[in-house]
Amino acid sequence: MQSVDVIDTTLRDAHQCLWATRMTTAMMLPVARRMDRCGFAQIDLAGTIQFDVCVRFLKEDPWQRVRLMREHVVHTPLRALVRSKNIISFDILPDDIIELWVERLVANGFRVVGAFDGLNDVDNMLASIGIAKKLGVYTFGALSYSLSPVHTDDLYVRTARDLVGRGKVDAIMLKDAGGLLTVDRVRTLVPKIKRAIGKVPLELHSHCLTGIAPLVYLEGIGVGADQIHSSIAPLANGAAQPSTQSMAKNLRALGYAVNVNDVLMEEIGELAIPA
């Protein structure tokens, strides 16, 4: 029976999309130990906007959040995403600043670090991924999905092959931030990427903006993807990722093994609703 891994996005992209990134550390800590026992492959905790919002709006220390979460989440790797060579702002930063940022991510408890670039520039992504790899953590490179005459299957295949071929990434993430992937497109795109990257895991990340992301995930797994990004309801669907509860149920119905704890997820879903 093929097993499908779940990368949880509840504490990062889910509330970023649904609550404007306003989930506080105090909301996260009560569910942290349960999430650690859920069976997720990774827990996505921070991109770069989380640091901005923590300081600007929540008046919290974002690094303290990471350290506290690491104390509570001891078995499941915490995951961080770097936006090209920008980090917090949209200014292009020198490589030594990127290096310091990644070093601090790892020092404070992240064990998975990856990057994306809006133009799929591999050199920009490797600026942070290369440092993370030297520091000994698991790395991933993202393929930023879009629709245009230049965003062909061949573009994504070349980008994935380049990321893997330069020996810096442990996984490839197909990052559909706009929820634009369709079932028809995933049928052609995923097999081509998998042929290019071989045994390197392929992650599917999409949003339910058009309502078809769950179907895209099911089809993507069927044609070769290895992992899905999903979030625990009620922090799911809408502008966020598909519900882990629903995805697990539907994948199991299709004959896949999804090793997540349904009881714990329901408990977390109840706790995630702020009073």
C-alpha positions in Angstrom: 0.0 0.0 0.0 1.5 3.3 -1.1 1.9 5.8 1.8 1.2 9.5 1.4 3.0 11.9 3.8 1.3 15.0 5.1 3.1 18.3 5.6 1.0 20.3 8.0 0.4 24.0 7.2 -2.0 24.9 10.0 0.4 27.0 11.9 1.9 28.9 8.9 0.1 29.2 5.6 -3.4 28.3 6.8 -3.7 31.3 9.2 -1.7 33.4 6.9 -4.4 32.9 4.3 -7.5 32.9 6.5 -6.6 35.1 9.5 -4.0 37.5 7.9 -1.2 35.7 9.8 -2.8 36.7 13.1 -2.4 33.4 15.0 -0.5 34.2 18.2 2.0 32.1 20.0 -0.5 31.6 22.8 -2.9 30.0 20.3 -0.2 27.7 19.0 1.3 26.3 22.2 -1.9 24.5 23.5 -2.0 22.4 20.3 1.7 22.0 19.8 2.3 18.7 21.7 -0.8 17.1 20.0 0.4 18.2 16.6 3.8 16.7 17.3 2.1 13.3 17.8 -0.2 13.5 14.8 2.2 11.8 12.4 3.0 14.7 10.1 6.1 14.4 8.1 6.8 18.1 8.8 5.1 21.1 10.5 5.3 24.3 8.5 5.8 27.1 11.1 7.2 30.1 9.3 7.9 31.8 6.1 9.1 35.4 6.3 5.8 37.3 6.8 5.4 35.6 10.1 8.4 37.5 11.5 7.0 40.8 10.1 3.5 40.3 11.6 4.8 39.1 14.9 6.7 42.3 15.4 4.5 44.8 13.6 1.0 43.7 14.7 1.2 41.0 17.4 4.0 42.7 19.4 5.7 39.3 19.9 9.2 38.1 19.6 9.1 35.7 16.6 12.3 34.0 17.5 10.9 33.2 21.0 7.9 31.7 19.3 10.2 29.3 17.3 12.1 28.4 20.5 8.9 27.7 22.5 7.5 25.6 19.7 10.7 23.6 19.4 10.4 22.8 23.1 6.9 21.5 22.6 7.4 19.9 19.2 10.3 17.4 19.7 9.7 14.7 17.2 8.3 16.4 14.1 10.7 18.6 12.1 9.7 22.3 12.0 9.9 23.8 8.5 10.8 27.3 7.3 10.4 28.9 3.9 12.6 31.7 2.5 11.4 34.0 -0.2 14.2 34.3 -2.8 16.8 36.8 -1.6 14.3 39.1 0.0 13.6 37.7 3.5 11.3 40.2 5.3 11.2 43.1 2.8 11.1 43.0 -1.0 14.7 44.4 -1.3 17.4 42.1 -2.7 19.8 41.4 0.1 23.5 40.4 -0.1 24.4 36.7 0.4 26.0 37.2 3.8 22.7 38.5 5.2 20.9 35.5 3.6 23.5 33.2 5.2 23.0 34.8 8.6 19.2 34.4 8.3 19.4 30.7 7.5 22.0 30.1 10.2 19.6 31.7 12.8 16.7 29.7 11.5 18.6 26.5 12.1 20.1 27.7 15.4 16.6 28.4 16.8 15.2 25.0 15.9 14.2 24.6 12.2 15.2 21.3 10.7 13.7 21.9 7.3 14.6 25.0 5.2 13.6 25.7 1.6 13.1 28.6 -0.8 11.1 29.8 -3.7 11.6 32.5 -6.2 8.8 34.2 -8.1 10.7 33.9 -11.4 11.9 30.4 -10.6 15.5 31.6 -10.5 17.5 28.7 -9.2 20.5 30.8 -8.2 18.3 33.0 -6.0 16.9 29.9 -4.3 20.2 28.2 -3.8 21.5 31.3 -2.0 19.6 30.1 1.1 19.2 26.4 0.3 23.0 25.9 -0.1 23.7 27.3 3.3 20.9 25.2 4.9 22.5 22.1 3.3 25.9 23.0 4.7 24.3 23.3 8.1 23.0 19.7 7.8 19.2 20.3 7.6 16.7 18.9 5.1 16.1 21.2 2.2 13.6 21.8 -0.5 13.3 23.9 -3.6 9.9 25.3 -4.8 8.6 25.5 -8.3 6.4 28.6 -8.3 3.3 27.7 -10.5 1.6 30.3 -12.7 -0.2 30.6 -16.0 1.4 32.3 -18.9 3.0 31.5 -22.2 6.3 30.9 -20.6 5.1 28.7 -17.7 5.2 25.5 -19.6 5.7 22.0 -18.3 9.2 22.1 -19.7 10.0 25.2 -17.6 9.1 23.4 -14.4 11.0 20.3 -15.5 14.2 22.3 -16.2 13.9 24.1 -12.9 13.4 20.9 -10.9 16.2 19.1 -12.7 18.5 22.1 -12.1 17.7 22.2 -8.4 18.2 18.5 -8.0 21.2 18.3 -10.3 23.2 20.8 -8.3 22.9 18.6 -5.3 21.4 21.0 -2.9 17.8 19.9 -2.4 16.2 16.8 -0.7 12.7 17.5 -2.1 10.9 19.5 -4.7 7.8 21.5 -3.9 5.2 22.3 -6.6 4.0 25.6 -5.1 0.6 26.7 -6.4 0.0 29.8 -4.4 -2.8 31.1 -6.6 -4.8 27.8 -6.6 -4.5 27.7 -10.3 -3.5 24.1 -10.8 -6.2 22.0 -12.5 -6.7 18.2 -12.6 -5.9 18.2 -16.4 -2.6 20.1 -15.9 -1.5 18.1 -12.9 -1.9 14.9 -15.1 0.8 16.1 -17.4 3.0 18.2 -15.1 3.5 15.8 -12.2 4.7 12.8 -14.2 7.2 14.9 -16.1 8.6 16.4 -12.9 8.9 13.0 -11.3 10.7 11.6 -14.3 13.2 14.5 -14.0 13.8 14.2 -10.3 13.7 10.4 -9.9 13.4 9.3 -6.2 13.5 12.8 -4.8 10.1 13.4 -3.1 7.6 15.7 -4.9 5.4 17.8 -2.6 2.0 19.2 -3.7 1.0 22.6 -2.4 -2.1 24.4 -3.5 -4.9 26.6 -2.2 -8.7 26.1 -2.4 -9.4 29.4 -4.0 -11.2 27.7 -7.0 -12.4 24.8 -4.9 -10.6 22.1 -6.9 -7.3 21.7 -4.9 -8.5 18.5 -3.1 -9.2 17.0 -6.6 -5.8 18.2 -7.8 -4.1 16.5 -4.8 -5.9 13.2 -5.4 -5.0 13.2 -9.1 -1.5 14.4 -8.3 -0.9 11.5 -5.9 -2.3 9.1 -8.5 0.2 10.2 -11.1 3.3 10.2 -8.9 3.4 12.9 -6.3 4.6 11.8 -2.8 3.5 14.4 -0.3 0.6 16.9 0.2 0.4 20.2 2.1 -2.8 20.4 4.1 -4.2 22.0 7.2 -6.4 20.9 10.1 -10.0 22.1 9.8 -11.3 24.7 10.7 -8.1 26.3 9.5 -8.5 24.8 6.0 -10.2 25.3 2.6 -11.2 28.7 1.3 -8.0 30.6 0.6 -6.0 28.0 2.6 -5.0 24.4 1.9 -7.4 21.4 1.8 -8.5 19.9 5.0 -6.2 17.2 6.3 -9.2 15.3 7.7 -10.9 15.2 4.3 -7.8 14.4 2.4 -6.9 11.5 4.7 -10.4 10.1 4.4 -10.5 10.3 0.6 -6.9 9.0 0.1 -7.6 6.1 2.3 -10.8 5.4 0.3 -8.6 5.2 -2.8 -6.3 2.6 -1.1 -3.5 4.8 0.1 -2.0 4.8 3.6 -2.1 8.2 5.4 -0.5 7.8 8.8 -2.1 10.7 10.6 -4.0 10.5 13.9 -7.6 11.4 13.2 -8.6 11.7 16.9 -5.8 14.1 17.7 -6.6 16.2 14.6 -10.2 16.6 15.8 -9.0 17.7 19.2 -6.7 20.2 17.6 -9.5 21.5 15.4 -11.6 22.2 18.5 -8.7 24.0 20.3 -7.8 26.0 17.2 -11.1 28.0 17.3 -10.4 31.1 19.4 -12.8 31.9 22.1 
